[in-house]
């Protein structure tokens, strides 16, 4: 961990418990959604819908949200449930990492966000970098595919895979977007407060490791 990295949670047992409980809730939701997708018996479909309702209620409790809101973000899809994809553009300038300040929490992360339908991962990295930082980038290589549950992010009701894509800045200039309130370049030993739902200190260290060792093989959890 770098000297100015944010302090980690001092309650690992509570966090571990939250992670375990949310993992169970997410599995219940996935089982219910698969049943609703492939089930044929009307009685089984009723049971799967009831199971899904229980999963939504539990997600609302653990996520501290109203049930209607929890259903909207947790159980709003049809078809077989799959993980969500979070794509991050990894850009360096003079040894410093490009980061943007999120409007949502006022903290910093490499530009990126949910994968959009109709775009490849490389295209999403280019799109997010332009929209959130103002810079035009060209993708170079995939650095890592990380399972969010295997890293020290705060507990989340989504099962998310994170893709980090190395990009080169080829144009544009620093400019905030609709979801960002700041753009900057930061050295590894001079980091701003991190948006740990999106990036962890350990992942930042990994990105700088890739910068120092450009031939390092891509990682996958």
Secondary structure as UniProt FT lines:
FT   TURN            3..4
FT   HELIX           12..38
FT   HELIX           42..63
FT   HELIX           67..74
FT   STRAND          84..93
FT   TURN            94..95
FT   STRAND          96..102
FT   TURN            103..105
FT   STRAND          108..109
FT   STRAND          112..114
FT   TURN            117..118
FT   HELIX           121..133
FT   STRAND          135..147
FT   HELIX           148..150
FT   TURN            151..152
FT   STRAND          160..172
FT   TURN            178..179
FT   STRAND          180..186
FT   TURN            188..189
FT   TURN            196..198
FT   HELIX           201..212
FT   TURN            214..215
FT   STRAND          219..220
//
